[in-house]
């Protein structure tokens, strides 16, 4: 296949491109974060981000949410309960986050190591179902099929497969959107596994644990830091290494 223009000067038609736009997440009039994201499912994104980042301890602390369109981007405008507003101020986290970034805006190394909740025993998982989960997720990624430039995150319910999924140009954003969608749908993350389309970084583990999911499945490898966090909190982590075969790295007690 040639990458050159034809001799007649005719340019090939552009393939479908993934949407990407700046999205500001604001709380009580102050900017919490500005992320580059796919500008849809933004209510899920805003709710999920505040849950996975520990801003909200419960969805009830989100008092109001409005999606506002601006000429240069989008804004998810949130009003929080006083307790959640205090957490925002104590974190002092205002950031511009490119899609590939995991911990932008954290203002000290100490804050990288988050306090994470203890995980429940959770359901048991069939080993074949976990191994096939990344391929199942691909069936829920129509935007990726069109653009080849989109991440996905899905929720695997044992015996039912992928029950819910979200897509975004950013892998962290896709997981945040899934977290918000699960909450809005009334699905308990502790009763299934999070399935992602990317490598397993520390923040992907932290976000998974923050919503109470007991297992994380990925088609790529994990980082050493992500593995240490998963092991410390008892998360079941299934990923692929150099052999390309899925392997349960930690938490195999939940796998049959």
LOPAKE-743766 format. One record per residue (C-alpha): residue in three letters; z, x, y. Coordinates in steps of 0.2 Angstrom, whole numbers, padded with zeros to 4 digits, always signed. Example, Ala and Ser with C-alpha at 12.3 -4.5 7.8 and 13.67 -1.06 7.14 Angstrom:
ALA+0039+0062-0022SER+0036+0068-0005
***
This chain:
UNK+0000+0000+0000UNK-0005+0007+0017UNK+0006+0007+0032UNK-0008+0010+0044UNK-0018-0003+0054UNK-0035-0008+0048UNK-0050+0000+0055UNK-0055-0016+0064UNK-0039-0015+0074UNK-0032-0031+0066UNK-0013-0031+0065UNK-0005-0038+0049UNK+0005-0054+0052UNK+0024-0050+0054UNK+0035-0055+0040UNK+0049-0067+0043UNK+0063-0058+0052UNK+0081-0062+0050UNK+0090-0069+0066UNK+0102-0058+0074UNK+0112-0061+0090UNK+0128-0056+0099UNK+0142-0069+0095UNK+0158-0068+0105UNK+0174-0074+0097UNK+0186-0079+0111UNK+0204-0085+0109UNK+0213-0095+0123UNK+0200-0088+0136UNK+0201-0069+0130UNK+0188-0060+0120UNK+0194-0056+0102UNK+0178-0048+0096UNK+0159-0048+0100UNK+0149-0046+0083UNK+0131-0045+0080UNK+0128-0059+0068UNK+0115-0072+0061UNK+0119-0087+0074UNK+0122-0101+0061UNK+0137-0108+0052UNK+0147-0101+0067UNK+0161-0113+0065UNK+0164-0106+0048UNK+0162-0089+0055UNK+0175-0091+0068UNK+0188-0100+0057UNK+0185-0087+0043UNK+0186-0072+0054UNK+0203-0077+0061UNK+0209-0081+0044UNK+0203-0064+0036UNK+0209-0054+0051UNK+0226-0062+0050UNK+0225-0070+0067UNK+0228-0087+0059UNK+0241-0089+0045UNK+0235-0107+0042UNK+0220-0117+0048UNK+0232-0129+0057UNK+0235-0115+0070UNK+0217-0117+0076UNK+0219-0131+0088UNK+0201-0132+0095UNK+0184-0124+0092UNK+0168-0126+0102UNK+0152-0117+0100UNK+0144-0113+0116UNK+0126-0107+0119UNK+0123-0094+0132UNK+0107-0086+0138UNK+0111-0069+0131UNK+0120-0075+0115UNK+0133-0087+0107UNK+0151-0090+0109UNK+0164-0097+0097UNK+0177-0103+0109UNK+0194-0106+0101UNK+0211-0112+0107UNK+0226-0107+0096UNK+0244-0112+0093UNK+0256-0102+0102UNK+0261-0091+0086UNK+0243-0087+0083UNK+0240-0083+0102UNK+0255-0071+0101UNK+0247-0062+0086UNK+0231-0059+0096UNK+0240-0051+0110UNK+0251-0040+0099UNK+0235-0033+0090UNK+0227-0029+0107UNK+0210-0030+0098UNK+0194-0032+0108UNK+0179-0025+0100UNK+0160-0024+0100UNK+0155-0023+0081UNK+0138-0018+0075UNK+0134-0027+0058UNK+0137-0011+0048UNK+0154-0008+0055UNK+0170-0012+0046UNK+0185-0007+0057UNK+0179-0007+0075UNK+0192-0009+0088UNK+0207-0005+0078UNK+0217+0005+0091UNK+0227+0016+0079UNK+0226+0023+0061UNK+0242+0014+0056UNK+0234-0003+0059UNK+0220+0001+0046UNK+0233-0001+0032UNK+0236-0020+0033UNK+0251-0030+0026UNK+0242-0041+0013UNK+0250-0055+0004UNK+0255-0055-0015UNK+0241-0062-0025UNK+0245-0077-0037UNK+0241-0075-0056UNK+0225-0085-0053UNK+0213-0091-0066UNK+0206-0082-0080UNK+0187-0076-0080UNK+0174-0074-0093UNK+0168-0057-0094UNK+0150-0062-0095UNK+0152-0075-0081UNK+0158-0061-0069UNK+0144-0049-0075UNK+0131-0062-0071UNK+0139-0068-0054UNK+0129-0056-0042UNK+0113-0063-0050UNK+0119-0081-0048UNK+0123-0077-0030UNK+0104-0072-0027UNK+0100-0090-0031UNK+0110-0095-0016UNK+0101-0084-0004UNK+0086-0092+0003UNK+0086-0082+0019UNK+0087-0066+0010UNK+0072-0072+0000UNK+0062-0075+0016UNK+0067-0059+0025UNK+0074-0046+0013UNK+0087-0042+0026UNK+0102-0053+0023UNK+0118-0052+0014UNK+0127-0065+0005UNK+0145-0070-0001UNK+0148-0084-0013UNK+0163-0092-0022UNK+0163-0092-0041UNK+0173-0106-0050UNK+0176-0102-0068UNK+0165-0113-0079UNK+0155-0119-0064UNK+0146-0104-0057UNK+0144-0102-0038UNK+0151-0117-0029UNK+0148-0112-0011UNK+0139-0098-0002UNK+0135-0091+0015UNK+0122-0078+0022UNK+0122-0067+0037UNK+0114-0051+0043UNK+0131-0043+0041UNK+0140-0041+0025UNK+0158-0044+0033UNK+0151-0059+0043UNK+0144-0067+0027UNK+0162-0065+0019UNK+0170-0072+0035UNK+0158-0087+0035UNK+0162-0090+0016UNK+0181-0090+0020UNK+0179-0102+0034UNK+0167-0113+0023UNK+0180-0113+0009UNK+0194-0119+0021UNK+0183-0133+0028UNK+0178-0139+0011UNK+0196-0139+0005UNK+0192-0127-0009UNK+0207-0115-0014UNK+0201-0097-0014UNK+0215-0093-0027UNK+0205-0103-0040UNK+0190-0092-0041UNK+0182-0076-0037UNK+0173-0070-0021UNK+0155-0063-0025UNK+0146-0052-0012UNK+0129-0044-0011UNK+0135-0027-0005UNK+0146-0012-0009UNK+0165-0014-0010UNK+0172-0006+0006UNK+0191-0007+0011UNK+0188-0021+0023UNK+0179-0032+0010UNK+0194-0030-0001UNK+0206-0034+0013UNK+0197-0049+0018UNK+0196-0056+0000UNK+0215-0053-0002UNK+0219-0061+0015UNK+0212-0078+0010UNK+0221-0077-0007UNK+0206-0074-0019UNK+0211-0065-0035UNK+0195-0057-0039UNK+0180-0049-0030UNK+0163-0045-0039UNK+0149-0034-0032UNK+0133-0028-0037UNK+0136-0010-0030UNK+0150+0003-0031UNK+0167+0003-0023UNK+0174+0016-0012UNK+0190+0025-0017UNK+0200+0017-0003UNK+0195+0000-0008UNK+0200+0003-0026UNK+0217+0009-0021UNK+0220-0007-0010UNK+0214-0018-0024UNK+0225-0009-0037UNK+0240-0010-0025UNK+0239-0029-0023UNK+0233-0034-0040UNK+0215-0039-0036UNK+0203-0040-0050UNK+0188-0029-0045UNK+0172-0029-0054UNK+0158-0017-0047UNK+0144-0006-0053UNK+0144+0013-0053UNK+0132+0026-0057UNK+0128+0018-0074UNK+0122+0002-0065UNK+0133-0008-0078UNK+0146-0020-0071UNK+0164-0013-0074UNK+0181-0021-0071UNK+0189-0007-0061UNK+0206-0014-0059UNK+0214-0031-0064UNK+0207-0033-0081UNK+0222-0044-0086UNK+0212-0059-0079UNK+0196-0056-0089UNK+0193-0062-0106
***
